[in-house]
């Protein structure tokens, strides 16, 4: 199983940072390359944890290297909750 680490952080706004292991990074790069070529809403990626969609961000470009940022109009509390939800 792919290991994912998630944490809330702040750039100009609150974001959720994900770090993927090598296996997850390679799979995610292939998936996001495919999704980035599609138009909305087909370019959304459902993040499912324990059978529940916890987020469905839009993929704007291929994500390689195992470092992922999810951005929205998050409050600190929202970002921390999503990070906790993702890591289960």
Steps between C-alpha positions, in 0.01 A plus 500: 500500500621850417609713794366856505596774741277807522535828687330837503725791406482861397630661183293807415201301624447176690584190295539127554838350409526132414820298474484171313743210510673389178224259396226755569697774327528299178132401502391856581714643219335266246151574632540878517658512154187334366261718703675828417426443131124489568249778537294572814350310671682199351829638637393462862667241721297344778702439815323209667584388854316208659236511226430873544597781260688751717597732214467524122755754379544602138827389340646796313828340388688172540632455853835326511761462769267384776423846640136605472321816614124527535387860509161659552352769717603298805499633849770360727240269654381380154856426384587314820178295480563402138860403581372287789226348282751406228741331737207313656 
